[in-house]
Amino acid sequence: FKTLDIKGFGEVVCEQLVEFDRVRRLSDVFTSLDEEDLNVACGYKYDNAHNLITRIHDRVKEGITISELIQVLQIPNIGEQAGAKIQDVYDDIDELIFFAEQGETKKFTNVLGESAGLALYKGLLNMSDQIGDITDQIKIVKPKTKDDSEYKGAFCFTGFRDKDLAKQLDDLGYKELSSVTKACTLLVSKDTS
């Protein structure tokens, strides 16, 4: 779930939710996860759990790209580059699942090469039900690029966080990141002068 960039929802939280049987399928994160689950599995206090659930719901409203969905599925040998390549060619996850169900491996291997193409093909076949559950909850959207008029860049707070400022930057077309990455175009810090 790192690829979805939901602050506070990383690998450790996911592992704890699975360990405490609060999440059985990927789609549970988007459909049934609640504050009590985070309290029991992770020891979150209600306010912290509520804030994380709100961030997850906000991310659901935003939608995910095919590349992000493929990364969330954690199919072996399929990473960000493979997700981006397949997304450049296909913009409909149902179409990809249809190709997998029809045994059209060439649709995958022509784009990704033999090994990665077959891995994605098998992964989509094995997870088609879960993908359906996820896409029932979250719309698949086209990726925003720097060329999109509404996308201005990405920002990250350092040393503090200001919800009002984050909302203002979001309204201006900036996406908030939970940590500094190469996608970060604006680093926001407190004025110490």
C-alpha positions as CSV (number, residue, x, y, z in Angstrom):
1,F,0.0,0.0,0.0
2,K,3.1,2.2,0.0
3,T,2.3,3.2,-3.5
4,L,-1.0,4.8,-2.5
5,D,0.9,7.2,-0.3
6,I,-1.5,7.1,2.6
7,K,0.2,8.7,5.6
8,G,0.4,6.2,8.5
9,F,-0.7,3.2,6.4
10,G,2.5,1.3,5.7
11,E,3.8,-2.2,5.7
12,V,3.9,-2.6,9.5
13,V,0.2,-1.5,9.9
14,C,-0.8,-3.9,7.1
15,E,1.1,-6.8,8.6
16,Q,-0.5,-6.2,12.0
17,L,-4.0,-6.0,10.5
18,V,-3.5,-9.3,8.8
19,E,-1.9,-10.9,11.9
20,F,-4.9,-9.9,14.0
21,D,-7.3,-11.2,11.3
22,R,-8.7,-7.7,10.7
23,V,-7.9,-7.8,7.0
24,R,-8.3,-11.0,5.1
25,R,-8.4,-9.7,1.6
26,L,-7.0,-6.5,0.0
27,S,-10.5,-5.2,-0.6
28,D,-11.1,-5.3,3.2
29,V,-8.9,-2.2,3.6
30,F,-11.3,-0.2,1.4
31,T,-14.6,-1.8,2.4
32,S,-14.6,-2.9,6.1
33,L,-11.6,-1.5,7.9
34,D,-12.6,0.7,10.8
35,E,-11.3,2.4,13.9
36,E,-11.8,-0.6,16.1
37,D,-9.7,-2.8,13.8
38,L,-6.8,-0.3,14.0
39,N,-7.2,-0.1,17.8
40,V,-7.1,-3.9,18.3
41,A,-4.4,-4.7,15.7
42,C,-2.1,-1.6,16.0
43,G,-3.0,-0.1,19.4
44,Y,-4.2,3.2,17.7
45,K,-6.2,5.5,19.9
46,Y,-9.6,6.4,18.5
47,D,-8.6,9.9,17.1
48,N,-5.5,8.5,15.4
49,A,-7.5,5.6,14.0
50,H,-10.2,7.9,12.8
51,N,-7.7,10.2,11.1
52,L,-6.2,7.2,9.2
53,I,-9.6,5.9,8.2
54,T,-10.4,9.4,6.9
55,R,-7.2,9.4,4.9
56,I,-8.0,6.0,3.4
57,H,-11.5,7.2,2.5
58,D,-10.1,10.3,0.9
59,R,-7.7,8.2,-1.2
60,V,-10.6,6.0,-2.3
61,K,-12.5,9.1,-3.5
62,E,-9.4,10.2,-5.4
63,G,-9.3,6.9,-7.3
64,I,-6.3,4.8,-8.3
65,T,-4.5,4.2,-11.5
66,I,-4.0,0.8,-13.1
67,S,-0.3,1.0,-12.2
68,E,-1.2,1.7,-8.6
69,L,-3.6,-1.2,-8.5
70,I,-1.1,-3.5,-9.9
71,Q,1.5,-2.4,-7.3
72,V,-1.0,-2.9,-4.5
73,L,-1.6,-6.5,-5.6
74,Q,2.1,-7.2,-5.0
75,I,2.4,-9.7,-7.8
76,P,5.9,-11.2,-7.7
77,N,8.3,-9.7,-10.3
78,I,5.8,-6.9,-11.1
79,G,6.8,-3.4,-9.8
80,E,6.3,0.2,-10.6
81,Q,7.9,0.1,-14.0
82,A,5.8,-2.9,-15.2
83,G,2.7,-1.2,-13.9
84,A,3.5,2.0,-15.7
85,K,4.3,0.2,-19.0
86,I,1.0,-1.8,-19.0
87,Q,-0.9,1.3,-18.1
88,D,0.6,3.1,-21.1
89,V,-0.9,0.5,-23.3
90,Y,-4.1,-0.5,-21.6
91,D,-6.4,1.9,-19.6
92,D,-9.1,-0.6,-18.6
93,I,-8.4,-3.2,-15.8
94,D,-11.5,-5.2,-16.9
95,E,-9.9,-5.5,-20.4
96,L,-6.7,-6.9,-18.8
97,I,-8.6,-9.4,-16.8
98,F,-10.6,-10.5,-19.9
99,F,-7.3,-11.0,-21.8
100,A,-6.0,-13.1,-18.8
101,E,-9.2,-15.2,-18.6
102,Q,-9.0,-15.8,-22.4
103,G,-5.4,-17.0,-22.1
104,E,-4.0,-14.2,-24.3
105,T,-0.6,-14.1,-22.7
106,K,0.9,-12.2,-25.7
107,K,-1.1,-9.1,-24.6
108,F,1.2,-9.1,-21.5
109,T,4.5,-10.5,-22.8
110,N,4.5,-8.1,-25.8
111,V,4.5,-5.1,-23.4
112,L,6.5,-6.5,-20.4
113,G,8.7,-9.2,-21.9
114,E,8.3,-13.0,-21.2
115,S,9.0,-13.2,-17.5
116,A,7.1,-10.1,-16.2
117,G,4.3,-10.5,-18.8
118,L,3.6,-14.1,-17.6
119,A,3.8,-13.0,-13.9
120,L,1.2,-10.3,-14.5
121,Y,-1.0,-12.6,-16.5
122,K,-0.9,-15.3,-13.7
123,G,-1.4,-12.7,-11.0
124,L,-4.4,-11.1,-12.6
125,L,-5.9,-14.6,-13.1
126,N,-5.4,-15.6,-9.5
127,M,-6.6,-12.3,-8.1
128,S,-9.5,-11.4,-10.5
129,D,-12.1,-11.7,-7.7
130,Q,-10.2,-9.4,-5.4
131,I,-9.6,-7.0,-8.2
132,G,-13.3,-6.9,-8.8
133,D,-14.0,-6.3,-5.1
134,I,-11.5,-3.4,-5.1
135,T,-12.7,-1.8,-8.3
136,D,-16.3,-2.0,-6.9
137,Q,-15.1,0.4,-4.2
138,I,-12.5,2.5,-6.0
139,K,-12.7,4.0,-9.5
140,I,-9.8,3.4,-11.8
141,V,-8.5,6.8,-13.0
142,K,-6.0,7.9,-15.6
143,P,-2.7,9.0,-14.1
144,K,-2.2,12.7,-13.7
145,T,0.9,14.0,-15.3
146,K,2.9,17.2,-15.0
147,D,1.2,18.2,-18.3
148,D,-2.3,18.0,-16.7
149,S,-3.6,21.5,-16.1
150,E,-4.8,20.6,-12.6
151,Y,-1.5,19.0,-11.5
152,K,1.1,21.4,-10.2
153,G,3.5,19.1,-8.4
154,A,3.9,17.3,-5.1
155,F,4.7,18.6,-1.7
156,C,5.9,17.3,1.6
157,F,6.0,18.9,5.1
158,T,9.2,18.6,7.1
159,G,9.2,19.1,10.9
160,F,5.5,19.9,11.2
161,R,2.2,19.5,9.4
162,D,-0.5,22.1,8.8
163,K,-3.9,20.7,7.7
164,D,-5.1,24.1,6.5
165,L,-2.0,24.7,4.4
166,A,-2.2,21.1,3.1
167,K,-5.8,21.8,2.0
168,Q,-4.8,25.0,0.3
169,L,-2.0,23.4,-1.6
170,D,-4.3,20.5,-2.6
171,D,-6.9,23.0,-3.9
172,L,-4.1,24.6,-6.0
173,G,-3.3,21.2,-7.6
174,Y,-0.4,19.9,-5.5
175,K,-0.5,16.3,-4.1
176,E,0.8,15.7,-0.6
177,L,3.4,13.1,-0.1
178,S,4.0,11.4,3.3
179,S,7.8,11.6,2.8
180,V,10.4,13.3,0.6
181,T,10.8,11.4,-2.7
182,K,12.0,12.4,-6.1
183,A,8.4,13.2,-7.0
184,C,8.5,16.0,-4.4
185,T,8.6,19.4,-6.1
186,L,7.8,21.5,-3.0
187,L,9.3,21.0,0.5
188,V,7.4,22.9,3.2
189,S,9.1,23.8,6.5
190,K,8.4,26.2,9.3
191,D,9.8,29.7,9.0
192,T,12.3,30.0,11.8
193,S,13.2,33.6,11.3
